[in-house]
Amino acid sequence: MSEPDSTSSELVELRERAARGDQDAIDQLVELAGSRNDLGELRSLADAGSSDAVDILVELASERGDRDELQRLATAGSQDAADILEEMDS
């Protein structure tokens, strides 16, 4: 089995475990998605309730100056995103 297939199958397994509520799998997915700057994966994890994924999304959006993403996160309840938007406006 080649490395990309192995990585893909590992991700599938992690996602399946995460969907069943396995916190270790969720944590690993957040870490992997953060290291890859995989915003889609991070959004999915955040939408599923991962505060760590929200934190990374806020950090990445802040680094990029992505007001739309920060606004989306603030609207979803992230006080950190709201604070950063407020700082950007002052």
Phi and psi in degrees as a GROMACS rama.xvg file:
@    title "Ramachandran Plot"
@    xaxis  label "Phi"
@    yaxis  label "Psi"
@TYPE xy
-77.2432  161.526  SER-2
-59.1365  -46.8446  GLU-3
-58.9805  -39.1907  PRO-4
-65.0416  -41.1974  ASP-5
-61.5726  -45.5669  SER-6
-61.9897  -43.407  THR-7
-62.4206  -44.9267  SER-8
-67.7812  -33.6747  SER-9
-65.3825  -40.6069  GLU-10
-63.5391  -42.3016  LEU-11
-59.5643  -45.6211  VAL-12
-62.9431  -44.1334  GLU-13
-60.9521  -43.1079  LEU-14
-63.2628  -39.5571  ARG-15
-64.6963  -44.0217  GLU-16
-64.8839  -40.9898  ARG-17
-63.2116  -40.3219  ALA-18
-62.349  -26.1428  ALA-19
-88.2153  2.22708  ARG-20
93.0721  12.1888  GLY-21
-71.5422  106.679  ASP-22
-62.7941  -35.5155  GLN-23
-62.1402  -40.8625  ASP-24
-66.0971  -41.0025  ALA-25
-60.9163  -47.1041  ILE-26
-59.77  -42.4509  ASP-27
-65.2183  -41.9374  GLN-28
-63.0228  -42.3403  LEU-29
-60.338  -45.7357  VAL-30
-62.2733  -46.166  GLU-31
-64.5038  -44.334  LEU-32
-64.2415  -39.6582  ALA-33
-63.7972  -41.4503  GLY-34
-69.3534  -25.9079  SER-35
-95.0238  -0.563097  ARG-36
52.7819  40.5918  ASN-37
-86.1349  88.5696  ASP-38
-63.3592  -36.6792  LEU-39
-61.0435  -47.5841  GLY-40
-64.0341  -43.2992  GLU-41
-62.5568  -41.3133  LEU-42
-61.859  -42.9378  ARG-43
-61.0438  -44.5838  SER-44
-66.0993  -40.272  LEU-45
-64.1738  -43.5681  ALA-46
-62.9449  -27.7686  ASP-47
-83.9991  -0.839533  ALA-48
109.831  6.90377  GLY-49
-80.2425  110.913  SER-50
-69.5533  -28.6586  SER-51
-64.754  -39.9511  ASP-52
-64.6377  -39.9971  ALA-53
-61.161  -44.7971  VAL-54
-59.2077  -43.0801  ASP-55
-68.5611  -41.3951  ILE-56
-59.9522  -43.0382  LEU-57
-61.0544  -45.3196  VAL-58
-61.4673  -48.0248  GLU-59
-64.911  -41.7446  LEU-60
-64.7791  -38.9037  ALA-61
-64.1954  -44.5321  SER-62
-60.442  -35.7628  GLU-63
-88.1085  -8.82959  ARG-64
66.3247  33.0881  GLY-65
-85.1684  88.5407  ASP-66
-62.6455  -37.5045  ARG-67
-61.9794  -44.7385  ASP-68
-66.9994  -42.1797  GLU-69
-61.6472  -40.5517  LEU-70
-64.8687  -41.8138  GLN-71
-59.6369  -44.4457  ARG-72
-67.8736  -40.2866  LEU-73
-64.1088  -41.9259  ALA-74
-63.0214  -32.3487  THR-75
-79.4638  -3.50263  ALA-76
114.636  4.6928  GLY-77
-80.7592  110.819  SER-78
-67.5937  -34.4389  GLN-79
-60.4704  -43.3162  ASP-80
-64.1778  -42.1579  ALA-81
-62.0336  -41.1781  ALA-82
-63.4325  -41.5778  ASP-83
-66.4584  -41.1611  ILE-84
-60.6973  -41.6658  LEU-85
-62.6558  -42.2328  GLU-86
-63.2871  -38.1372  GLU-87
-66.2908  -29.6715  MET-88
-84.945  -11.8249  ASP-89
